Amino acid sequence: MTLADQVRTAVSAVTDPELRRPIGDLDMVRDIEVDGTTAQVGIALTIVGCPAAQRIESDVRAAAASVPGIDDVNVDVGVMTPDERRALTEKLRAGRPVRQMPFGPDSLTRVILVSSGKGGVGKSTVTANLAVALAQQGLRVGLVDADVHGFSIPGLLGIPAGTQPTRIDDLMLPPVAHDVKTVSIGMFLREGESVVAWRGPMLHRTVQQFLTDVFFGDLDVLLIDMPPGTGDVAISIGQILPHADVLVVTTPQQAAAEVAIRSGLVARRTGQHVIGVVENMAPFTLPDGTVIDLFGSGGGAEVARALSEPGDHGQPAEDVPLMASIPLSPALREGGDAGRPVVLDRPDDAAAQAIIALARDISHRRRGLAGRPLPMRLT
């Protein structure tokens, strides 16, 4: 290989931080010339004003400079032509038609809805931290904030206000925070807007667009932060993703547990599979050994027990375990306010440990085959 070939190989391996693929595979590398010990590298970004431009240029410069014999690097940054962008979007879709939902029953992506009966049980905080913990397990993770009226995921993950998905023609690339690809209605509000007052049809369309128009790429797990209760969004997602798994979040409090049970039963009626229960704000232990049960105890176990019993409409009994009991934690609350998930900032905290264990459990569990077409060949 010539020195220029070596530089091309090194530069082509640089990963686009939004698309999470090597820029060589994305046809973003242009002419490369070497004059003595100086490399002249040309690259083409997907769009004008690409938010990842500085990082890509910096990574390209470092990759070229790492080649033995190269002492100086000049990077010429251009932009793809409309035809090149069109070819790129077709390559990314890999034959999938425009606006086709990629998370159907035959998808390899495991879809997990995180639901609750009541608001205020910490469902979104659990979802955000679980997404980051799953990414730490080495999984490719996407997160949809479907709590349109009470969106909070961007803030919990520290995504700056005003951050929007990058558009490449008709593809929307979700922002990435802590290795989690994330989309929320909060990313689409005009400056000064903070309230969404929509009814059923608008809510259905928004959720559908999150799942069809946003390009997540290949994911191992897609988490969906559901709104509390069993309203329009829950019904819409039940229709769009009847094969999804459901994780029910409750607090130990009796009132929250009773409503959480109803949430799980409604999800099951749509064909979704309740994989487990998470008890948040569980009793915590002080340094002197005193146990504080601010919200009582036993609610999570009660929900798991109730959802494991035979349901109405002839639904069979299922084994629904209590998968995690997350103790009340100041660090968990502080991390949410600061946009720094506790599983990253304070991994030794008891709440963080419980969420990390939950992520490990989910990552090791096999996905059910219910509703999935199985490859068969007649002989």
Order of alpha helices (4+ residues) and beta strands (2+ residues): alpha-beta-beta-alpha-beta-alpha-beta-alpha-beta-alpha-beta-beta-beta-beta-alpha-beta-alpha-beta-alpha-beta-beta-beta-alpha-beta-alpha-alpha-alpha
